[in-house]
Amino acid sequence: MAYRELLRADTHVACLWIRDAAPTAREQRVLPDACVDIVWTGGRLIVAGPATGPVIASVPAGAAAMGVRFRVGAAGAALGLPAAELLDTTVPLEQVWGAEADRIEDRVAGASTPAAQLAALAHAVDERLAADPDPAVRAVATGVPRSRLGLGDRQLRRRFADAVGYGPKTLERVLRFQHFLGRAARETRPDLAWLALEAGYADQAHLTRECTRLAGLPPAALLASGAGPAGERSVSFKTPAADGATMAA
């Protein structure tokens, strides 16, 4: 089973992705990445909201899945509702976009190939994008310290709840965790103590607490499971390639 991402030079959409059909059913651990996805499951469209913990997803046999992944902080503007309403939940797209979601589902289902289905979904999403993402949230997502934004804590929390789904401190925790996964993916024999400091944790114990809280597994077990960076920290975003795509088993 292969998974591919196609990066987008877009203010709202980070990438399109597709996962080929698997020969047998399995479970997949999905980790917090600060992003929100619209996903075609083979029968319907769902919105996977911002997560603060692991989600164990069932992957059925014989069905490809694909989706549109929004950039960190772009989900609220892209979907037209506060992202906090989707926190730690997955809902049918029709609960967000109403009857329009049914029309999009018909267009995707009617496409002849998985690639055509993904193109139909991407086009339908592009047609709805209007409001720009919050620039303050994007600044934090790209590493700008909150202290440089000139915004009070209450205002920041409100804007982050609308754009990301949770507050700036939680976003920083998730991005630090993804930074750890990205560092670990580049190491043949990861040294957890060194990786903890490189990723911004106080020490290895701090990494262990945060990893267990966000992923449901301690660092060594998580890395042994094959987990890697996701969202805007995925390998795709670090790989120089003509189409910005990557494949992984």
C-alpha positions as CSV (number, residue, x, y, z in Angstrom):
1,M,0.0,0.0,0.0
2,A,1.5,3.4,-1.0
3,Y,0.8,6.8,0.3
4,R,1.6,9.9,-1.8
5,E,1.4,13.7,-1.2
6,L,1.3,16.4,-3.8
7,L,2.2,19.8,-2.4
8,R,0.3,22.9,-3.2
9,A,1.6,26.5,-3.4
10,D,-1.6,27.8,-1.8
11,T,-2.4,29.9,1.2
12,H,-5.1,27.5,2.3
13,V,-4.2,24.0,1.1
14,A,-0.9,22.4,2.1
15,C,-1.2,19.2,0.0
16,L,-3.4,16.7,-1.7
17,W,-2.9,13.1,-0.6
18,I,-3.9,9.6,-1.7
19,R,-3.5,6.3,-0.1
20,D,-3.9,3.2,-2.3
21,A,-6.2,0.4,-1.5
22,A,-4.9,-2.1,1.0
23,P,-5.3,-5.9,0.4
24,T,-6.4,-6.5,4.0
25,A,-8.0,-4.3,6.7
26,R,-5.8,-2.8,9.3
27,E,-5.6,-0.1,11.9
28,Q,-3.5,3.1,11.6
29,R,-2.4,5.5,14.4
30,V,-3.0,9.1,13.2
31,L,-1.0,11.6,15.2
32,P,-1.7,15.3,15.9
33,D,-0.2,17.5,13.2
34,A,-2.2,20.8,13.7
35,C,-3.9,20.3,10.3
36,V,-7.5,19.6,9.3
37,D,-8.4,17.3,6.3
38,I,-11.3,16.8,4.1
39,V,-11.2,13.0,3.4
40,W,-12.9,10.8,0.8
41,T,-13.3,7.4,2.4
42,G,-14.6,5.7,-0.7
43,G,-18.2,6.2,0.1
44,R,-18.5,9.7,1.7
45,L,-16.6,12.9,2.5
46,I,-15.6,13.6,6.1
47,V,-13.8,16.3,7.9
48,A,-11.0,15.2,10.3
49,G,-10.7,18.0,12.8
50,P,-7.7,19.2,14.7
51,A,-6.5,16.5,17.1
52,T,-4.8,16.8,20.5
53,G,-4.2,13.1,20.9
54,P,-3.8,9.9,18.8
55,V,-6.7,8.6,16.7
56,I,-6.8,4.9,15.8
57,A,-8.4,4.8,12.4
58,S,-9.7,1.6,10.7
59,V,-8.5,1.2,7.2
60,P,-10.8,-1.2,5.2
61,A,-9.5,-3.5,2.6
62,G,-9.9,-2.7,-1.1
63,A,-10.7,1.0,-0.8
64,A,-8.5,3.9,-1.7
65,A,-8.7,7.0,0.5
66,M,-7.7,10.6,-0.4
67,G,-7.9,14.1,0.9
68,V,-7.2,17.8,1.0
69,R,-5.1,18.9,3.9
70,F,-5.3,22.5,5.0
71,R,-2.4,24.5,6.2
72,V,-1.9,25.1,9.9
73,G,-4.3,27.9,10.8
74,A,-6.2,27.8,7.5
75,A,-9.0,25.4,8.4
76,G,-11.3,28.0,10.0
77,A,-11.2,30.3,7.0
78,A,-11.4,27.4,4.5
79,L,-14.3,25.6,6.1
80,G,-16.2,28.7,7.1
81,L,-16.7,27.9,10.8
82,P,-14.5,28.1,14.0
83,A,-12.1,25.2,13.9
84,A,-12.7,24.6,17.6
85,E,-16.1,23.2,16.7
86,L,-14.2,20.3,15.1
87,L,-11.7,19.7,17.9
88,D,-10.9,16.0,18.4
89,T,-13.7,14.9,16.2
90,T,-14.6,13.6,12.7
91,V,-17.8,14.7,11.1
92,P,-19.5,14.2,7.7
93,L,-18.8,17.2,5.4
94,E,-22.5,17.8,5.1
95,Q,-22.6,18.9,8.7
96,V,-20.2,21.7,7.7
97,W,-21.2,22.6,4.1
98,G,-24.8,21.3,4.0
99,A,-26.3,20.3,0.7
100,E,-23.1,21.4,-1.2
101,A,-21.3,18.5,0.4
102,D,-23.8,16.1,-1.3
103,R,-23.1,17.6,-4.7
104,I,-19.3,17.4,-4.1
105,E,-19.7,13.7,-3.1
106,D,-21.6,13.0,-6.3
107,R,-18.8,14.6,-8.4
108,V,-16.1,12.7,-6.6
109,A,-17.9,9.3,-6.7
110,G,-18.6,9.8,-10.4
111,A,-14.9,10.2,-11.4
112,S,-13.5,7.2,-13.1
113,T,-10.1,6.8,-11.3
114,P,-8.7,7.6,-7.9
115,A,-6.6,10.4,-9.5
116,A,-9.7,11.8,-11.1
117,Q,-11.5,11.6,-7.8
118,L,-8.8,13.5,-6.1
119,A,-8.8,16.2,-8.8
120,A,-12.6,16.6,-8.5
121,L,-12.3,17.0,-4.7
122,A,-9.5,19.5,-5.0
123,H,-11.4,21.5,-7.6
124,A,-14.6,21.5,-5.5
125,V,-12.6,22.7,-2.4
126,D,-10.8,25.4,-4.4
127,E,-14.2,26.8,-5.6
128,R,-15.2,27.4,-2.0
129,L,-12.1,29.1,-0.7
130,A,-12.5,32.8,0.0
131,A,-11.3,34.3,3.3
132,D,-7.6,34.4,3.9
133,P,-6.0,32.5,6.9
134,D,-5.2,34.5,10.0
135,P,-1.7,35.9,9.5
136,A,-0.9,35.9,13.2
137,V,-1.6,32.2,13.4
138,R,0.5,31.4,10.3
139,A,3.3,33.5,11.8
140,V,3.4,31.2,14.9
141,A,3.1,28.1,12.8
142,T,6.3,29.2,10.9
143,G,8.3,29.9,14.1
144,V,7.6,33.5,15.0
145,P,7.4,33.9,18.8
146,R,4.0,34.9,20.2
147,S,5.6,37.8,22.0
148,R,6.3,39.5,18.7
149,L,2.7,39.5,17.5
150,G,1.6,42.5,19.6
151,L,-1.6,40.7,20.6
152,G,-3.0,40.0,24.1
153,D,-3.4,36.5,25.5
154,R,-7.2,36.6,25.3
155,Q,-7.3,37.8,21.7
156,L,-4.7,35.3,20.7
157,R,-6.7,32.4,22.2
158,R,-9.8,33.5,20.4
159,R,-8.1,33.8,17.1
160,F,-6.3,30.5,17.4
161,A,-9.5,28.7,18.4
162,D,-11.2,30.0,15.3
163,A,-8.2,29.3,12.9
164,V,-6.6,26.2,14.4
165,G,-9.1,24.7,16.9
166,Y,-7.0,25.2,20.0
167,G,-4.8,27.8,21.7
168,P,-1.3,28.9,20.8
169,K,0.4,26.9,23.6
170,T,-1.2,23.7,22.3
171,L,-0.2,24.5,18.8
172,E,3.4,25.0,20.0
173,R,3.3,21.6,21.7
174,V,2.0,19.9,18.6
175,L,4.5,21.5,16.3
176,R,7.4,20.7,18.7
177,F,6.3,17.1,18.7
178,Q,6.2,17.1,14.9
179,H,9.7,18.7,14.9
180,F,10.9,15.8,17.0
181,L,9.4,13.2,14.6
182,G,11.1,15.1,11.7
183,R,14.5,15.0,13.4
184,A,14.1,11.4,14.3
185,A,13.2,10.5,10.7
186,R,16.7,11.7,9.6
187,E,18.6,9.5,12.1
188,T,19.6,5.9,11.5
189,R,19.9,5.2,15.2
190,P,18.0,7.9,17.0
191,D,19.4,9.1,20.3
192,L,16.4,10.2,22.3
193,A,18.2,12.4,24.8
194,W,19.9,14.3,21.9
195,L,16.6,14.5,19.9
196,A,14.7,15.8,22.9
197,L,17.1,18.8,23.2
198,E,17.2,19.4,19.5
199,A,13.4,19.5,19.3
200,G,13.1,22.0,22.2
201,Y,12.2,19.7,25.1
202,A,13.7,20.4,28.5
203,D,15.1,16.8,28.7
204,Q,14.3,13.2,27.6
205,A,11.7,12.9,30.4
206,H,9.8,15.9,29.1
207,L,9.8,14.3,25.6
208,T,8.5,11.1,27.0
209,R,5.6,12.8,28.8
210,E,4.6,14.8,25.8
211,C,5.0,11.9,23.3
212,T,2.9,9.7,25.5
213,R,0.2,12.4,25.8
214,L,0.1,13.3,22.1
215,A,0.7,9.9,20.5
216,G,-0.3,7.3,23.2
217,L,3.1,5.7,23.1
218,P,6.5,6.6,24.6
219,P,9.1,7.8,22.0
220,A,11.0,4.5,21.5
221,A,7.9,2.5,20.9
222,L,6.4,5.2,18.6
223,L,9.5,5.4,16.4
224,A,9.7,1.6,16.3
225,S,6.1,1.6,14.9
226,G,7.3,3.5,11.9
227,A,5.7,6.8,12.8
228,G,7.1,9.9,11.0
229,P,6.3,13.6,10.7
230,A,3.0,14.6,9.3
231,G,1.1,17.8,8.3
232,E,3.4,20.6,7.1
233,R,6.3,18.7,8.8
234,S,5.9,15.6,6.6
235,V,8.8,14.3,4.5
236,S,7.2,15.8,1.4
237,F,7.8,19.3,2.6
238,K,11.5,18.6,3.1
239,T,12.1,16.8,-0.2
240,P,13.3,18.6,-3.3
241,A,11.3,17.1,-6.1
242,A,9.7,18.4,-9.3
243,D,6.2,17.6,-8.2
244,G,6.7,17.9,-4.5
245,A,5.4,14.4,-4.0
246,T,6.6,11.5,-1.8
247,M,5.7,7.9,-1.5
248,A,5.8,5.7,1.7
249,A,4.7,2.2,2.5
